[in-house]
Every structure is written in C-alpha cells, then in structure tokens.
Amino acid sequence: MPKSLPGLSIRPMTANDLDDVLEIERQSFPKPWTRGMFESELRNPVSFANALKAEFEGRETLVAYIIYWVIHGEAHILNIAVDPRFRRRGAADLILGTALEQMRRNLVYEVFLEVRRSNAAARELYGKFGFRESFERKNYYGDEDAIVMSLAFDEYGEEYE
C-alpha cells in the first residue's frame, strides 16, 4: 500500500460517494460521466464499483474509484480515476490491482478497456499490469481515437505471456 496515503481502505462505492466521485470525474475527463450514469452502474447487476479512501486533513477522503463489468468470464473496465491531489502516489496501482484480484476470484479470463490515445499515463499504468494494446477504435470519444487494451489470465489466474 502507498505509504504516503494513511488509513487506506477499498470498499464498494455507494450513492453517498457520488458527490466526491463526480468532482474527481469532472477534474479527470474532458467528457465526464453524469450522476445518472454512475447511479445506473450502482444498480447494474454485472457492474462492480469500488472506492479507495484515505485519511486526509483529518477526515476520510475519496481518493480513487473504478467501475467494471464482469460477464461470462470477461471483464470490461469502464471508468477509473484518481483525485488529482493524490496522483503519482500509488492510488491507481492499488485500486486497479485490487480490481484485477477481484476479477480473478470471479473467474475472469480476459479484461478489456478503452483509453484515449493521448492518455500516456493511463497507457503506462495498464502496461505495467500486463495489458497489451490490441487495436484502436476510431473517433471513439467523439474527439479522439481509443486504444483497446486487453489482459488475458490463464486457468490459474496468472497473466498470459
């Protein structure tokens, strides 16, 4: 766990987290999700949403979140973001690594995600976890192409080489 973030905990995201999630979302993406989109994911039976919290300035603070689907052995990461105040301190590694472990426990054999071509930091993060760039989706974000990345696990939960 990151030493610079005391009191860390990861738990399921709830509706009570949405004000903080929406603030991070607005600071992180040019086309942020709406409250309704997050609420829909909290009700979706195939969706998993986790919040990473830490002690900051004397109170529990939402640091990062991730939302992904698990359907028939495949997972799709829909959204992941870290509060700008906490970037480059291990929060993304922790929340993504925890989600990948949850996916393995749910018998996922392959994980997919889309990332903006220009988002070098995210592409580097995913690469560190073994994701490979598979193909691109032209104009996926309306103003930019997406790189589709994938990570395959073998029957023992290890990444394929």
LUMDO-268780 format. One record per residue: residue in one letter; x, y, z of N, C-alpha, C in turn. Coordinates in steps of 0.1 Angstrom, whole numbers, plus 5000, padded with zeros to 4 digits. Layout:
BEGIN
AXYZXYZXYZ/...
//
This chain:
BEGIN
M500849885000500050005000500950125000/P500450234994501250354993501450415007/K502650445011502950495024502550635026/S502450715015502050855016500550875018/L499750765018498350775020497950695032/P497850755043497450675055495950645056/G495650535063494250495065493550455053/L494250385044493650335032492650225034/S491550235026490550125025489950135012/I489550015007488849994994487549924998/R486449984993485149924996484249954984/P483049884984482149914973481750064973/M481650124961481150254960479650254963/T479150364970477750384973477250514967/A475950534968475450664963475950774972/N476350754984476850854993478250904988/D478950834979480250864974480150954962/L478950964956478851024942479251174941/D478951254952479451394951480951404949/D481651324957483151324955483551254942/V482951154938483251084926483051184914/L481951254914481651344903482651464903/E483151504914484151614914485451554908/I485851434912487051374906486851354891/E485651304887485351284873485451414865/R484951524870485051654863486451694861/Q487251674871488651714870489551624862/S489051504859489851404852489551384837/F488351414832487951374819487351494811/P487651514798487051614791485551594788/K485151474789483651444788483251354799/P483051414811482851334823481451264823/W481451154830480151084832479251174841/T477951154839476951224847476551144859/R475851214869475451144881474551024877/G473651044867472850934863473550814858/M474650834851475450724846476050644858/F476550714868477150644879476050574887/E474850634889473750574896473350444888/S473250454875472950334867473950214870/E475150244871476150144873476050084887/L475650164897475450114911474250014911/R473350024902472149934901472349814892/N473349824884473649724873474149594880/P473449484878473949364884475249304880/V475749344868477049294863478149394866/S477849514872478749614875479349604889/F480649634890481349644902481949784903/A481749844914482249984916482949994930/N484250024930485050034942485550174944/A485550214957486150344961487350324970/L488350394967489550394976489550524984/K489550504997489550615006490850625015/A491150745019492350755028492050875038/E492850875048492850985058493551105052/F492951215051493551335045492951455053/E493851535058493451665065492451635076/G492651515083491751485094490451425091/R490151385078488951325075489151215064/E488151125063488251025053487851085040/T488751065030488651135017488651035006/L487751044996487650954985488850994975/V489750904973490950924966490850874951/A490150764949490150704936488950614935/Y488550584923487450484920487650404908/I486950294907487050214895485650144893/I485250134881483950064877484249974866/Y483749844868484049744857482849654857/W482649584846481649484844482349344844/V481649244849482049104847480849034841/I481148974829480048904822480748774816/H480248664820480648534814482148524812/G482948544823484348524822485148644817/E484548744812485248864807484948984816/A485849074817485649194824485949314815/H485249424817485449544809485549654819/I486749724820486949834828486249954821/L485350014828484550124822485150264826/N485550274838485950404843486950384855/I487950464855488950464867489550604867/A489550654879490150794881490750814895/V491650904896492350934908492251084910/D491851124922491751274926493151334922/P493151444915494451504911495451524922/R494951554934495751574946496551454950/F496151334946496751214950497351134939/R497551194928498151124916499651104919/R500150994913501650964914502050924928/R501050874936501350824949500850684952/G500550614941500250464942498850434943/A497950534942496450504943495950434931/A496350464919495950394907496350254907/D497650234911498150094912497250014922/L496950074933496249994944494849964939/I494150064934492750034931492649944919/L493549954909493449864897493949724901/G494949714909495449584913494449514921/T493749584930492649524938491549474929/A491149554919490049514910490449394902/L491749384897492149264890492149144898/E492449154911492349044920490948994922/Q489949094923488549064924488148994911/M488549034900488248974887488748824887/R489948804891490448664891489548574900/R489148634912488348554921486948524914/N486548614905485248594898485448514885/L486548444884486848354873486948434859/V487348554859487548624847488848574840/Y488748554827489948514819490448614810/E489748724808490248834799489548964804/V490449074804489949204807490249304796/F489249384793489349484782489149624788/L489649724781489349864784489649944772/E489150074772489450164762490150284769/V491150344762491850454768492150554756/R492050684760492450784750493850764745/R493950784732495350764726496350864733/S495850984736496751084742497051064757/N496350964764496550944778497750854781/A498950914780500150834781500250774795/A499850854805500050804819499150674821/A497950674817497050564818497550444810/R498050464798498550354790499750294797/E500650374803501750324810501350244823/L500350294830499750214841499350084837/Y498450074827497949944822499049854817/G499949914810501149834806501849764817/K502049844828502749784840502049664845/F500649654844499949544849499749434838/G500449444827500449344817499449364805/F498649474805497749494794498549524782/R497949474771498649494758497649574749/E498249664740497349734731496949644720/S495649634718495049534709494749594695/F493949704696493549774683493049904687/E492649984677492150124680490650134675/R489950214682488550254678488650394673/K488450414661488550554655487350634661/N487750764665486750864669485850814681/Y486350714689485550654700485050764709/Y485850854713485450964722484851084716/G484651074702484051184695485051284691/D486051304699487151404696488551334695/E488551204698489851134698489650984697/D490650914691490550764690490850704704/A490350584705490650504717491550384713/I492450354722493250234721492550124730/V492250014724491649904732492749824737/M492749804750493849724757493249594763/S493949494763493449364769494549304778/L494049224787494849144796494249004797/A494948904794494448764795495048694807/F494248624814494648534825494548394821/D495448304825495348164823494448104833/E494247974832493347904841493747914856/Y494947954859495447964873495448114877/G494948204869494848344873496048424870/E497048364864498248434860498048494847/E498848604844498748664831499448584821/Y498848574809499548514798500748594794/E501748534790502948604785502848624770/
//
